[in-house]
Amino acid sequence: MSKYTAIDLFSGAGGISEGCRQANFSSGFSTDFDEMAGKTFTFNHPSLVTRMRGCDPYSLLILFPNY
């Protein structure tokens, strides 16, 4: 189990998430406005939660209530 959890804001195709995975971070969440980027991200990282809209602080509090 990883000691750290990463979130990928403005995730694009998921390069940051892939780097975090390789560095043994847990990934919790990603977001992007672009629909094609979201589809590509989901293809590259099917087990991660992807949200296709903006990322406001309220959304993060709902997803990560313990932080």
N, C-alpha and C positions, 0 to 999 in steps of 0.2 A: 504494500500500500504506500502511496506517495505521501510525502509530508506536505506538499504544496498542491494547490488547485489553481489552474489557470483559466481565464476566460478570454475569448478571442473576439474583440470588438472590431467591427469593420473587417470581417474575416476573409472576404474574397474567396479564393479556392481552398484556403485552410493551411497555408504554409506555416503560420505561427503555431497552429494547433499541432501540426506534424512535428515541428521542432520541439515543442513542449513534450509531446509523446516520447520522442527519442531521448529527451533529457529526464524522463521518468516523472513528469508532472502528471497529475490527474487533470483532465479537462472537464469543465462543467457545462460550458455554454458558449455559443457563438451567435453573432448577429451581423446582418448586413442588409442594406436597402435593396441591392441589385438582385433580381430574381434569378438570373442565370448564374451569378456567383453562388447563390444559395443552393441551387441544384448541383453545381459542381462540388461545393463543400459537402453536401449530403452524400454524393457519390464517393468522395474521397474519405469521408469519416461517417459512415452510416450509423455508428453507435452513439454519436454525440447529438445533443439537442441543438437545433438551429432555429433561430427566430428571424423571420424576414420582415423586419421593421426597424425603426430607430431604437436606440437603447437609452432609456431615461433612468434616473436613479430609482424611481418607483418600481420599474420592471425588475431591476436587480434585487431589490429588497424582497420581492415576491419569490424570485427564484432561489435566493440565498438568505433565508430569514435568520440564520445563525451568525451572520457577519455584521 
